[in-house]
Amino acid sequence: MRRLIWLSIVAALAIAYPLLLSSPFQQRLGALVLLYAIAASAWNIVGGYAGQVSVGHVVFFGCGAYAAMGSYAKFGLSPLFGIPGGIVLAVGLAAIIGVPTLRLSGHYFSMATIAVAETVRLIVTNTDWLGAAVGLSGPTVPRNIFDLSFLSSLPYYYLFLVVLVITLFITWWMTNSRMGFYLRAIKDSERAARSLGAPASRTKLYAYMLSAALTSVAGALYAMMFGFVDPESGLGILISVKILIMAALGGAGLLFGPLVGAAILVPLEEISNSWLGGKGAGLTFVLYGAIIVLIARFQPGGLLSLFMGRRKPGADKGAGHAP
């Protein structure tokens, strides 16, 4: 009952936020928090629950962004129609990438995903059909509602809120299924999980593909909001780092951990950029590095674990058991 009350309060605040804080900057800030919460929640499936720290997840983010902008720039269709194509592309890439790389663990897996992401970025940068270094643009003037091109951030806020709720529901359903039980066992000890009959390789690959699909949706929404994508904004490695830190800051392996991390990190970044302008570009890297050090040193389980009384990362008390 207490958890239901807290969820109701958070839901009410989320719905009322853009009405109570109605300035354009505040509404845009809220939309960005939700957008990055979607991406971080998608990463959390493979990075938090499965324990596979993918630093190259931006490649799936880029799949969605380029599919959305490409559907308009190349075929004259609404960017909305590019979302299914982006999901299919991201899932296919995840299957191709995951089969060899998920055999690795720890920093070896992380380095492999970075190498893949940088390779994809270089290929896109040198491919004229994908806009090369210039990138692709969406419709400058909305032709119909399916273009999802709005002057105000308010429609984006509620759109992102709906997608975030769907993402969190999928994550919750997964964690309370047999797949979620397998993932927690694999994260604690893959060797022990295999000895008990858990299909470790297949389960990790499924988690990777599900995470890729949801990350692709986040990339498509990002491109539709900004109306533009290029290799740096859609495939830059800093996006992966940002998503990873948000999940780790709030609590990797916790359902609402990525949302808490996004609610802290996005305002810090936006406010510092607003105050310092171009001079604050390098401060972002300093901020990310400091957060990584502080999390690793003082609270590896993330900030949300402080309120849940969780001491050991990966030991999610709220998770259910498989039937």
C-alpha positions as CSV (number, residue, x, y, z in Angstrom):
1,M,0.0,0.0,0.0
2,R,2.9,2.4,0.8
3,R,4.5,1.7,-2.5
4,L,1.2,2.3,-4.3
5,I,0.8,5.6,-2.5
6,W,4.3,6.7,-3.5
7,L,3.7,5.7,-7.1
8,S,0.4,7.7,-7.2
9,I,2.2,10.8,-5.9
10,V,5.0,10.5,-8.4
11,A,2.5,9.9,-11.2
12,A,0.5,13.0,-10.2
13,L,3.6,15.1,-10.0
14,A,4.7,13.9,-13.4
15,I,1.4,14.8,-15.0
16,A,1.2,18.2,-13.3
17,Y,4.8,19.2,-13.8
18,P,4.5,21.1,-17.1
19,L,1.3,22.8,-15.9
20,L,2.9,24.0,-12.7
21,L,6.2,24.9,-14.2
22,S,5.1,26.3,-17.5
23,S,8.0,28.3,-18.9
24,P,9.5,27.0,-22.2
25,F,12.8,26.2,-20.5
26,Q,11.1,24.2,-17.7
27,Q,8.9,22.3,-20.1
28,R,11.8,21.5,-22.4
29,L,13.9,20.4,-19.4
30,G,11.1,18.0,-18.3
31,A,10.8,16.5,-21.8
32,L,14.5,15.9,-21.9
33,V,14.5,14.2,-18.4
34,L,11.8,11.8,-19.7
35,L,13.5,11.2,-23.0
36,Y,16.8,10.2,-21.3
37,A,14.9,8.2,-18.7
38,I,13.5,6.1,-21.6
39,A,17.0,5.6,-23.0
40,A,18.5,4.8,-19.6
41,S,15.7,2.4,-18.7
42,A,16.3,0.6,-21.9
43,W,20.0,0.3,-21.1
44,N,19.1,-0.8,-17.6
45,I,17.7,-4.1,-19.0
46,V,21.0,-5.3,-20.2
47,G,23.4,-3.2,-18.1
48,G,21.5,-3.3,-14.8
49,Y,19.6,-6.6,-14.7
50,A,22.0,-8.7,-16.8
51,G,25.2,-7.0,-15.6
52,Q,26.5,-6.5,-19.2
53,V,27.8,-2.9,-19.2
54,S,27.4,-1.8,-22.8
55,V,29.1,1.4,-23.5
56,G,28.3,1.2,-27.2
57,H,24.6,1.3,-26.8
58,V,24.5,4.5,-28.8
59,V,24.5,2.5,-32.0
60,F,20.9,1.4,-31.3
61,F,20.0,5.0,-30.3
62,G,21.4,6.0,-33.7
63,C,19.3,3.3,-35.5
64,G,16.1,4.9,-34.3
65,A,17.3,8.5,-35.0
66,Y,18.5,7.8,-38.5
67,A,15.4,5.7,-39.3
68,A,13.1,8.5,-38.2
69,M,14.9,11.2,-40.1
70,G,15.6,9.0,-43.1
71,S,11.9,8.1,-43.6
72,Y,11.3,11.8,-44.3
73,A,14.6,12.8,-46.0
74,K,14.7,9.9,-48.3
75,F,11.1,8.8,-48.8
76,G,9.1,11.8,-47.9
77,L,7.2,9.9,-45.2
78,S,6.5,11.0,-41.6
79,P,9.4,10.4,-39.2
80,L,6.8,8.4,-37.2
81,F,6.8,5.7,-39.8
82,G,10.6,5.3,-39.4
83,I,10.2,3.9,-35.8
84,P,9.3,0.3,-36.8
85,G,12.2,0.3,-39.3
86,G,14.6,1.6,-36.6
87,I,13.4,-1.1,-34.1
88,V,13.9,-3.9,-36.7
89,L,17.4,-2.5,-37.6
90,A,18.4,-2.2,-33.9
91,V,17.2,-5.7,-33.0
92,G,19.0,-7.2,-36.1
93,L,22.2,-5.4,-35.2
94,A,21.9,-6.5,-31.6
95,A,21.6,-10.1,-32.7
96,I,24.6,-9.8,-35.0
97,I,26.7,-7.9,-32.4
98,G,25.5,-9.8,-29.4
99,V,26.3,-13.4,-30.5
100,P,30.1,-12.9,-30.4
101,T,30.4,-10.0,-27.8
102,L,28.1,-11.4,-25.1
103,R,30.6,-14.3,-24.7
104,L,32.8,-11.6,-23.2
105,S,32.4,-10.2,-19.7
106,G,33.4,-7.2,-17.7
107,H,35.5,-4.5,-19.4
108,Y,36.2,-6.8,-22.3
109,F,32.5,-6.6,-23.3
110,S,32.5,-2.8,-22.7
111,M,35.5,-2.3,-25.0
112,A,34.0,-4.5,-27.7
113,T,30.8,-2.5,-27.7
114,I,32.7,0.8,-27.9
115,A,34.7,-0.6,-30.9
116,V,31.4,-1.5,-32.7
117,A,29.8,1.9,-32.0
118,E,32.8,3.8,-33.2
119,T,33.0,1.6,-36.4
120,V,29.3,2.3,-37.1
121,R,29.8,6.0,-36.5
122,L,32.7,6.2,-38.9
123,I,30.8,4.3,-41.6
124,V,27.8,6.6,-41.3
125,T,30.1,9.7,-41.3
126,N,31.5,8.5,-44.7
127,T,28.2,7.4,-46.3
128,D,26.6,10.1,-48.4
129,W,23.2,8.4,-48.6
130,L,23.0,8.8,-44.8
131,G,23.9,12.5,-44.9
132,A,27.6,11.8,-44.1
133,A,29.0,14.3,-41.6
134,V,26.2,16.8,-42.4
135,G,23.4,14.5,-41.2
136,L,19.7,14.3,-42.0
137,S,16.9,16.7,-41.3
138,G,13.2,16.3,-40.6
139,P,10.3,18.4,-41.8
140,T,10.9,22.1,-41.2
141,V,7.2,22.8,-41.1
142,P,4.7,20.2,-39.8
143,R,2.6,18.8,-42.6
144,N,0.2,16.8,-40.4
145,I,0.0,15.5,-36.8
146,F,2.0,12.4,-37.8
147,D,5.1,14.5,-38.3
148,L,5.2,15.0,-34.5
149,S,6.8,18.4,-35.0
150,F,5.6,20.9,-32.4
151,L,6.7,24.4,-31.5
152,S,6.2,23.8,-27.8
153,S,7.8,21.2,-25.7
154,L,4.5,20.4,-23.9
155,P,3.3,17.8,-26.5
156,Y,6.7,16.1,-26.4
157,Y,6.6,16.0,-22.6
158,Y,3.3,14.0,-22.5
159,L,4.4,11.8,-25.5
160,F,7.6,10.9,-23.7
161,L,5.8,10.3,-20.5
162,V,3.5,7.8,-22.2
163,V,6.5,6.0,-23.8
164,L,8.4,6.0,-20.5
165,V,5.4,4.4,-18.7
166,I,5.3,1.7,-21.4
167,T,9.0,1.1,-21.1
168,L,8.8,0.8,-17.3
169,F,5.9,-1.6,-17.6
170,I,7.9,-3.8,-20.1
171,T,10.8,-3.7,-17.7
172,W,8.7,-4.6,-14.7
173,W,7.0,-7.4,-16.6
174,M,10.4,-8.8,-17.7
175,T,11.9,-8.7,-14.2
176,N,8.9,-10.6,-12.8
177,S,9.1,-13.3,-15.5
178,R,11.3,-16.3,-15.9
179,M,13.7,-14.2,-18.0
180,G,14.2,-11.7,-15.2
181,F,14.9,-14.5,-12.7
182,Y,17.5,-15.9,-15.1
183,L,19.1,-12.5,-15.6
184,R,19.5,-11.9,-11.9
185,A,21.0,-15.4,-11.5
186,I,23.4,-14.8,-14.4
187,K,24.4,-11.4,-13.0
188,D,25.2,-12.9,-9.6
189,S,27.2,-15.9,-11.0
190,E,26.9,-17.0,-14.6
191,R,28.8,-20.2,-14.0
192,A,26.4,-21.1,-11.1
193,A,23.4,-20.2,-13.2
194,R,24.6,-22.4,-16.1
195,S,25.2,-25.3,-13.7
196,L,21.6,-25.0,-12.6
197,G,20.3,-25.1,-16.2
198,A,19.8,-21.5,-16.9
199,P,20.2,-20.7,-20.7
200,A,22.7,-17.9,-20.0
201,S,23.7,-17.1,-23.6
202,R,20.2,-17.1,-25.0
203,T,18.8,-15.1,-22.1
204,K,21.5,-12.4,-22.4
205,L,20.9,-12.1,-26.1
206,Y,17.2,-11.7,-25.6
207,A,17.8,-9.0,-23.0
208,Y,20.3,-7.3,-25.4
209,M,17.8,-7.3,-28.3
210,L,14.9,-6.0,-26.1
211,S,17.2,-3.3,-24.8
212,A,18.2,-2.4,-28.3
213,A,14.6,-2.1,-29.5
214,L,13.6,0.3,-26.7
215,T,16.8,2.3,-27.1
216,S,15.9,2.7,-30.8
217,V,12.6,4.2,-29.8
218,A,14.3,6.7,-27.6
219,G,16.6,7.7,-30.5
220,A,13.7,8.2,-32.8
221,L,11.9,10.4,-30.3
222,Y,15.1,12.4,-29.8
223,A,15.4,13.0,-33.6
224,M,11.7,14.0,-33.9
225,M,12.0,16.5,-31.1
226,F,15.1,18.2,-32.5
227,G,14.3,17.6,-36.1
228,F,17.8,16.7,-37.0
229,V,20.5,13.9,-36.6
230,D,24.1,13.7,-37.5
231,P,26.9,11.3,-36.5
232,E,27.8,13.2,-33.4
233,S,24.3,13.8,-32.0
234,G,23.0,10.3,-33.0
235,L,26.0,8.1,-32.7
236,G,28.5,10.0,-30.4
237,I,29.9,7.8,-27.6
238,L,29.1,10.5,-25.1
239,I,25.4,9.6,-25.4
240,S,26.2,6.1,-24.2
241,V,28.2,7.4,-21.3
242,K,25.4,9.8,-20.3
243,I,22.8,7.0,-20.4
244,L,25.1,4.6,-18.4
245,I,25.8,7.2,-15.7
246,M,22.1,8.1,-15.4
247,A,21.2,4.4,-14.7
248,A,24.2,3.9,-12.3
249,L,23.5,7.2,-10.5
250,G,19.9,6.4,-9.8
251,G,20.4,2.6,-9.3
252,A,21.3,0.1,-12.0
253,G,19.1,-2.9,-11.7
254,L,16.2,-0.9,-10.1
255,L,13.1,-0.1,-12.0
256,F,13.0,3.6,-11.2
257,G,16.8,4.0,-10.9
258,P,17.3,5.4,-14.4
259,L,14.4,7.9,-13.9
260,V,16.0,9.2,-10.7
261,G,19.4,9.5,-12.4
262,A,17.9,11.4,-15.4
263,A,16.1,13.7,-13.0
264,I,19.4,14.7,-11.4
265,L,21.9,14.6,-14.3
266,V,19.8,16.3,-17.1
267,P,19.0,19.4,-15.1
268,L,22.7,19.7,-13.9
269,E,23.9,19.5,-17.5
270,E,21.3,21.9,-18.9
271,I,21.7,24.5,-16.1
272,S,25.5,24.4,-16.4
273,N,25.2,24.8,-20.2
274,S,22.8,27.7,-19.7
275,W,25.0,29.5,-17.2
276,L,28.3,28.9,-18.9
277,G,27.3,28.7,-22.5
278,G,30.1,27.4,-24.8
279,K,32.6,27.6,-21.9
280,G,30.7,24.8,-20.1
281,A,31.2,22.2,-22.8
282,G,34.3,20.7,-21.2
283,L,32.6,20.9,-17.8
284,T,30.2,18.1,-18.9
285,F,33.1,15.6,-19.1
286,V,34.4,16.7,-15.7
287,L,31.0,16.3,-14.2
288,Y,30.6,12.8,-15.7
289,G,34.0,11.7,-14.4
290,A,33.3,13.0,-10.9
291,I,30.0,11.2,-10.8
292,I,31.5,7.9,-11.9
293,V,34.2,8.2,-9.1
294,L,31.7,9.1,-6.4
295,I,29.3,6.3,-7.4
296,A,32.0,3.7,-7.5
297,R,33.5,4.9,-4.2
298,F,30.5,5.6,-2.0
299,Q,27.3,4.1,-3.4
300,P,27.7,1.4,-6.1
301,G,24.1,0.5,-5.8
302,G,22.9,4.0,-6.8
303,L,21.1,6.7,-4.9
304,L,17.7,4.9,-5.0
305,S,19.2,2.0,-3.1
306,L,19.7,4.3,-0.1
307,F,15.9,4.5,0.3
308,M,15.3,0.8,-0.4
309,G,18.0,-0.3,2.1
310,R,19.8,-2.3,-0.6
311,R,23.4,-2.8,0.1
312,K,24.6,-5.1,-2.6
313,P,24.3,-4.0,-6.2
314,G,22.1,-6.4,-8.2
315,A,20.1,-7.6,-5.2
316,D,16.8,-6.1,-6.1
317,K,14.4,-6.7,-3.2
318,G,11.3,-5.6,-5.2
319,A,11.8,-8.2,-7.9
320,G,9.5,-11.1,-8.1
321,H,10.3,-14.7,-8.8
322,A,9.7,-16.7,-11.8
323,P,6.7,-19.0,-11.8
